[in-house]
Amino acid sequence: MSSPEHASTKDRAHHHSRTPGEEQWLRVSSYLHRNRYSLAVKAADEYQASARMAGTPLLAAPAWRLPAPIPLESIRLEFREWAAPPAVPDVAPLAAYALPERADGTRYKSYSDVIEALAAPAIFENRSTYRLLSANLTGGPRLAGADPHLVFTGGRFFDGVDIGGPAAHEYAAADLGLIGSCAYRDAFGDPTNLAVRSSSVATSALTLRYDREAGTASFPMHLRDPALVGHAGGLYQVIPVGIFQPSGEARWNGAHDFDLWRGLLREYAEELLGASEDHGSEEAPIDYAAWPLARAMTDALADGAIRAYCLGLGTDPLTFAMDLLAVVVIDAPLYDELFGDMVSDNAEGRVISPRPFDEPTITELTSKVPLQAAAAALLTLAFEHRQVLLP
């Protein structure tokens, strides 16, 4: 292990080797991380109020909004083996400062390359994802093809980073007064237009511990650590949340894991119980029927001790990240059995002990706490629909 003096000397040497463009990129990135919440709120204000979900910063197209919760299992998923790549605006001519020049005179080719070189968090892998092509949650006659559905194809995690990263970076640079306009963000137009960007989707699940006898509920939350995660660091979020993606790169996982509930099961194990993401799926498909947690939760979903709902879909106004809004209601005895030993920290941040699901708590969180936009919308909508969620 190097001495502190040696380490600081090494750090200074590396610092001096950076180009002016890299230094400015780091300055903007630091400002973005420190002010992520206020920047997201400010960015949302630049869109029409009608675009915002439940009056929160989250943006949503009309087909992504629901008048009432629907069962998560009612959403039909479709996977297309091939789809034309989106017509993504080119960041290089529109926001070159987001791809600074290296010491050798060459520019970084992508925003993810810059992050890896200058500010990589602990978790930053270009894993396979399911890329959203289209979404309609509003329902309708099944014969008309208007049942709630999401259409996906294959994608990669860095596809979203390389779009949302520069979009947020540009907004922060403008807020700092380093640039006069946001040409890159403007090139996207409507942030809910999926034709112009690659869109992985995170399922954000508000987990409600429901005490039927008392008629009360509570919910844990998550404080995302910016040193550990590449997205939404420093913000509070519901728990669990996870990118909808296969569990691993092995060819069999793509079809086997293409299920919203199975994706949530893996996130419950990881975020609430501290389990590893490695479920052995590179050697064989996950046996969800034999996995005790998955079996217990799936059986409970079938017999009504767990109810899973969808409340809508939305886009973050700062990063364009997408979240499917879910609520998972678990009867108190089962919740205590499954998550009584809930961890206080996990691979992405700190787990916040359950708080009452009541009006004072929701009001405090949505007005005084730096919430991720999806969390603000989810808490607001869940409380609005509490009589449906907590019968």
Buried (B, 14 or more C-beta within 10 A) or exposed (E): EEEEEEEEEEEEEEEEEBBEBBEBBBBBBEBBBEBBBEBBBBBBEEBEEEBBBBEBBBBBBEBBBBEEBBEBEEBEEEBEEEBEEBEBBEBBEBBEBBBBBBEEEEBBEBBBBBBBBBBEBEBBEEBBBBBBBBBBBBBEEEEEEEBBBBBBBBBBBBBBBBBBBBBBBBBBBBBBEBBEEBBBBEBBEEBBBBEBBBBBBBBBBBBBBBBEEEEBBBBBBBBBBBEBBBBBBBBBBBBBBBBBBBBBEBEBBBEBBBBBBBBBBBBBBBBBBBBEBEBEBEEEBBEBEEBEBBBBBBEBBEEEBBBBBBBBBBBBBBBBBBBBBBBBBBBBEBBEEBBEEBBEEBBBBBBBEBBEBEEEBBEEBBEEBBBBBBBBBBBBBBBBBBEBBBE
